[in-house]
């Protein structure tokens, strides 16, 4: 009789177990949503727990997703738990201060060798800015065993590093109705050389195009302090916006939040600070007209030491992660 070496047997068992977990992962079919718009969440259950059928599915509605409602499902009972929001949000029917926090389907039985979907609707509030990600923890119970897809990546961490990651939905700017979207790869990046302002080197100022009627636009830039004294970015401006602010994004309870950087953004001697999607960024508000992909926008950055510096922002497509529509590069940031 052929004997399998113990090392090979252990490796096979580990591979089998990891494959079982991966295949049982609860996912969301729609992985993008836009602020101030409806989101149709479709939870896909593709496997049970080690061959056992699924008997319960529950989803937690994160803060900032309002007015959640489940879709009825034949053979399953639905229960919802309501609670107060951290602050009032605008909905389709005015301001709301409470709503559904969890939705649970029970009473049915989904065999391990079958798949099914559990659907809910919610409104994406203005708590989320394009470029952020919102996470929906999901619980899956079986006749024997369970899974908790509830881990949320910390700042700078990838969901791939987690054992049981919660499904994430990326927030993207809404496409302009009737507009033809130009593929990012077809929009050339306008190369603007790095400029010097005192001890500061200012590289690659860029913006994202905005949909029609948008009142805010994000701006990004990389700044290096080559001197021996700190300097502070205190303001930013473009002619199309009433005001510009410096904002930071942070993760709280699985929700990306945005706040103004009070007192300005300090760049220490020898430090490179990159303002980019999902982190520190410029926010131009009360737009008179929106920037369009392929254009350039003349603006300025104001520093405590270097003064007001004219800059030229290139405009990338809606939702772009870099000045040419590419994924953001790996530069050090504040």
C-alpha positions in Angstrom: 0.0 0.0 0.0 1.3 3.4 -1.0 1.9 5.7 2.1 1.5 9.4 1.7 4.3 11.3 3.5 3.0 13.1 6.6 4.2 16.5 5.3 2.3 16.1 2.1 -0.8 15.0 4.0 -0.7 18.0 6.3 -0.3 20.4 3.4 -3.2 18.8 1.6 -5.4 19.2 4.8 -4.4 22.8 5.1 -5.2 23.5 1.5 -8.6 21.7 1.8 -9.5 23.7 4.9 -8.5 27.1 3.4 -10.3 26.3 0.2 -13.5 25.4 2.1 -13.3 28.8 3.9 -12.7 30.7 0.8 -15.5 29.0 -1.1 -17.9 29.6 1.7 -17.3 33.4 1.7 -20.5 35.5 1.6 -20.1 38.3 -1.0 -22.0 41.3 -2.3 -22.8 41.1 -6.0 -22.7 44.9 -6.4 -19.3 46.3 -5.3 -19.8 50.0 -6.1 -22.3 52.6 -5.0 -22.6 56.4 -5.3 -23.4 59.1 -2.6 -27.0 60.2 -2.3 -28.3 57.3 -4.3 -29.9 53.9 -3.8 -27.8 50.8 -3.3 -29.2 47.3 -4.1 -27.3 44.9 -1.9 -27.4 41.3 -3.1 -25.8 38.9 -0.6 -24.6 35.7 -2.4 -24.2 32.6 -0.3 -22.3 30.0 -2.4 -21.6 27.2 0.2 -22.7 26.0 3.6 -20.5 25.2 6.6 -18.4 22.0 5.9 -21.2 20.5 3.9 -24.0 21.6 6.2 -27.0 23.6 4.9 -27.3 27.3 5.6 -30.3 28.2 7.9 -29.7 31.9 8.8 -28.2 34.9 7.0 -27.8 38.3 8.7 -26.3 41.6 7.5 -25.3 44.7 9.5 -26.2 48.0 7.9 -23.2 50.3 8.5 -23.6 53.9 9.8 -24.3 56.2 6.9 -26.4 53.8 4.9 -30.0 54.8 5.7 -33.6 53.6 5.0 -32.5 50.0 4.7 -35.3 47.5 3.7 -35.1 43.8 3.0 -36.7 42.1 0.0 -39.1 39.2 0.9 -37.8 35.7 0.2 -40.0 32.7 -0.3 -39.5 30.1 2.4 -37.7 32.5 4.7 -38.8 34.8 7.6 -37.3 38.3 7.9 -36.5 40.2 11.1 -35.1 43.7 11.3 -33.6 45.5 14.3 -33.9 49.3 14.3 -31.8 51.9 16.1 -30.8 55.5 16.3 -28.2 56.9 13.8 -25.2 58.8 15.1 -26.6 61.9 13.4 -29.6 62.8 11.1 -29.2 62.0 7.4 -31.1 63.2 4.3 -33.3 60.5 2.7 -35.7 60.5 -0.2 -38.4 61.6 2.3 -36.6 64.2 4.3 -34.3 64.0 7.3 -34.1 60.7 9.2 -32.5 60.0 12.6 -33.1 56.3 13.0 -33.6 53.2 10.8 -32.8 49.5 10.3 -29.5 48.4 11.6 -29.6 44.7 10.9 -31.6 42.4 8.6 -31.9 38.7 9.3 -33.3 35.9 7.2 -34.2 32.6 9.0 -36.5 29.6 8.7 -35.2 28.4 5.3 -32.6 25.8 4.5 -30.0 26.3 1.7 -28.2 23.0 0.8 -24.4 23.2 0.6 -24.5 22.2 -3.1 -26.8 25.1 -4.0 -26.4 28.9 -4.1 -28.9 31.7 -3.3 -29.2 35.4 -2.9 -30.6 37.6 -0.1 -31.5 41.2 -1.2 -31.9 44.5 0.6 -32.0 48.2 -0.4 -30.5 51.2 1.3 -29.6 54.8 0.5 -26.0 55.9 0.5 -25.9 59.1 2.5 -23.5 62.1 2.2 -21.3 60.5 4.9 -19.3 58.9 2.2 -17.0 60.5 -0.3 -15.9 59.0 -3.6 -12.9 56.8 -3.0 -14.0 55.5 0.4 -15.1 51.9 1.1 -18.1 50.9 3.3 -18.2 47.4 4.9 -21.2 45.2 5.5 -20.6 42.5 8.2 -22.4 39.3 7.3 -23.3 36.3 9.6 -23.9 32.9 8.1 -25.3 30.1 10.4 -25.8 26.4 9.3 -27.4 23.4 10.9 -23.9 22.8 12.3 -21.3 25.5 12.3 -21.2 29.2 11.4 -19.2 31.9 9.7 -18.8 35.5 10.7 -17.6 37.7 7.7 -17.1 40.7 9.9 -13.4 41.8 9.9 -12.7 45.3 8.6 -9.2 46.2 7.4 -7.4 48.9 9.4 -5.9 51.9 7.8 -3.2 50.8 5.3 -4.3 47.1 5.5 -5.8 45.0 2.7 -8.9 42.9 3.1 -6.8 40.1 1.6 -4.8 40.0 4.8 -7.9 39.2 6.9 -9.2 35.7 7.6 -12.9 36.6 7.6 -13.3 40.0 5.8 -16.6 41.8 5.6 -17.7 42.5 2.1 -16.8 46.0 1.0 -18.6 48.4 -1.3 -16.5 51.1 -3.0 -18.0 54.6 -3.2 -17.7 56.2 -6.6 -19.0 59.5 -8.1 -22.3 59.1 -9.9 -22.0 59.1 -13.7 -23.6 62.1 -15.4 -26.9 61.2 -16.9 -26.6 60.9 -20.6 -22.9 61.5 -20.6 -20.5 59.3 -22.5 -17.8 58.1 -20.1 -14.3 58.1 -21.7 -12.2 55.0 -20.6 -9.5 56.1 -18.2 -6.8 54.5 -20.4 -7.8 56.8 -23.3 -7.4 60.0 -21.3 -3.8 61.0 -21.5 -2.1 62.4 -18.3 -0.9 65.9 -18.8 2.7 65.9 -17.5 3.4 68.9 -15.3 7.0 69.1 -14.0 7.6 69.4 -10.3 7.9 73.0 -9.2 9.9 74.6 -6.4 8.4 77.0 -3.9 11.1 77.9 -1.4 12.1 74.6 0.3 9.0 72.8 -1.1 8.8 70.6 -4.2 5.3 70.3 -5.5 4.5 67.4 -7.8 1.6 66.2 -9.8 -1.4 68.4 -8.8 -4.5 66.7 -10.2 -8.3 66.5 -9.7 -11.1 64.2 -10.5 -13.8 65.1 -13.0 -17.2 65.6 -11.5 -20.7 64.6 -12.7 -23.1 67.4 -13.7 -24.5 69.3 -10.9 -21.9 68.2 -8.4 -21.0 70.8 -5.7 -17.6 69.3 -4.6 -14.5 68.1 -6.2 -11.4 66.4 -4.8 -7.9 67.6 -5.4 -4.6 65.8 -4.9 -0.9 66.6 -4.9 2.5 65.4 -3.5 4.6 67.8 -1.5 8.2 67.3 -0.3 10.0 69.6 2.2 13.7 69.7 1.3 14.5 72.4 3.9 15.4 72.4 7.6 12.1 74.1 8.8 8.6 72.8 8.7 6.0 74.4 6.5 2.2 74.2 6.6 -0.3 74.0 3.8 -3.1 76.2 5.0 -5.4 76.7 1.9 -6.1 75.7 -1.6 -8.2 77.5 -4.3 -9.5 77.2 -7.8 -11.7 79.8 -9.6 -14.6 77.4 -10.0 -15.0 76.8 -6.3 -16.2 79.2 -3.5 -13.7 77.6 -1.1 -11.1 74.9 -0.7 -10.3 72.9 2.4 -7.9 70.2 3.5 -9.6 67.0 4.6 -8.5 63.7 6.1 -10.3 60.3 5.9 -10.3 57.8 8.8 -12.0 54.5 9.6 -14.4 54.4 12.5 -16.5 51.3 13.2 -16.1 50.0 9.6 -17.1 53.4 8.1 -14.8 55.8 6.3 -15.3 59.3 7.8 -14.1 62.7 6.5 -13.1 65.7 8.6 -11.4 69.0 8.0 -7.7 69.2 9.0 -7.8 72.0 11.5 -4.9 74.4 11.5 -3.5 73.2 8.2 -1.3 70.3 7.1 2.3 70.5 8.3 5.1 69.1 6.2 8.1 68.3 8.3 11.8 68.8 7.1 12.7 65.9 4.8 9.1 64.6 4.7 7.0 63.8 1.6 3.2 64.2 2.1 0.9 62.8 -0.6 -2.7 63.9 -0.8 -4.5 61.1 -2.6 -7.9 59.4 -2.9 -8.9 57.6 0.4 -6.6 59.7 2.6 -5.5 63.3 3.0 -7.0 65.4 0.1 -8.2 68.8 -1.0 -11.9 69.4 -1.1 -13.1 72.2 -3.4 -16.7 73.1 -2.4 -19.6 75.0 -3.8 -18.5 74.5 -7.4 -19.8 77.0 -10.0 -18.8 74.5 -12.8 -17.3 71.1 -12.6 -13.9 70.1 -14.0 -14.0 67.7 -17.0 -11.6 64.9 -17.8 -8.6 66.0 -20.0 -8.8 69.6 -18.9 -6.4 71.6 -16.8 -7.5 73.9 -14.0 -5.4 76.8 -12.7 -5.3 77.1 -9.0 -3.1 77.9 -6.0 -1.8 76.4 -2.8 -1.0 78.6 0.2 1.7 77.8 2.7 2.7 79.4 6.0 6.3 79.9 4.9 6.4 79.5 1.1 3.3 81.8 0.6 0.7 81.4 -2.2 2.0 79.2 -5.0 0.2 79.0 -8.4 -0.3 75.4 -9.5 -2.0 73.6 -12.5 -4.3 70.7 -11.7 -4.7 68.1 -14.4 -8.2 66.5 -14.5 -8.6 62.7 -14.5 -11.8 60.8 -15.2 -14.5 60.4 -12.5 -13.4 57.9 -9.9 -9.8 57.8 -11.1 -7.2 56.7 -8.6 -4.3 58.6 -10.2 -3.7 61.6 -12.5 -3.9 59.4 -15.6 -6.8 57.3 -14.4 -4.4 54.6 -13.1 -4.3 53.0 -9.7 -2.5 55.2 -7.2 1.2 54.6 -6.8 3.0 53.6 -3.6 4.5 56.8 -2.3 5.1 57.6 1.4 2.3 59.7 2.9 1.6 61.6 6.1 
